[in-house]
Amino acid sequence: MSYPSSQCEELALWHDLRNSDEDALATLLRLYAKPLISYGRKMINDDSAIEDCIQEVFIQLWQYRHTLKEDVGSVKAYIFSSVRRRILSEIKKNTFLTTQHNNLESEGYFDIGFSIEEKIIQDETELQRVTIINQHLNSLSKRQKEAIYLKYFKELNNQEIADIMGVKYQTVGNLIHDALTFLRTVFPNDAVWLSVLFLYFN
C-alpha cells in the first residue's frame, strides 16, 4: 500500500502500525530515513551511530506498537523527537562523543555551520558580503539554529518543534523570534535577509 506524506496519511500509517501492519512501519521508515540522518548529522558526525539510533527507534516502535498512543498529534514530530533523544543518549554514554561536544549540555548538542555556496559569489565585494552573512548566521545559538532548521528546512510548526526539542511552545516562539530579530538587525533590508535565510532552507 502506498501512502503520501501528508499529516492525514501519516496518522493513517500510525493507526496501521498500531494494528501490526509491517508495511506501515516500512513506509514510515522510507519517509523519514533520509531527513532523520540529515538531522542527526547536526548533532554527531557519525553516520553509523545515527543509523543505529534510527533503527533502534523503529524497532521499539514495532515492539511496543500496541502501547503507542492513538492520539499522537504529529507522527513526524514524535519520530524526530524519539531519534533525537536516542542520539543524545548515545552522546552522553559515549565518552568520545561527549568530549566532542565539550559538555555543552545547557546550550544543546545541535550544531550547523552555515555556508553560502561559492557558486553564487560573483566578485570580491560579494565574497566579503557573504563572509559577513555567514558570520552573523553562525553567531546564532545552537538552540536558535535548531529551531530555525526544523521550521524552515523540515517545515515543522512551533508545537512540533517544541515536542522534538523538549521545550515549551513559547520557548520555540522566543528562539525563532530572537533569531529573526537579530537577522533583521544585521540585514535591515527585508528582501536581503529573507532571501539569505531561505537560501539555506529551500
Secondary structure, DSSP 8 states (H G I E B T S, - for coil): -----SHHHHHHHHHHHHTT-HHHHHHHHHHHHHHHHHHHTTT-S-HHHHHHHHHHHHHHHHHTGGGS-S--S-HHHHHHHHHHHHHHHHHHH-HHHHHHTTT-TTT-S--------GGG--SHHHHHHHHHHHHHHHTS-HHHHHHHIIIIIS---HHHHHHHHTS-HHHHHHHHHHHHHHHHHH--SHHHHHHHHHHHH-
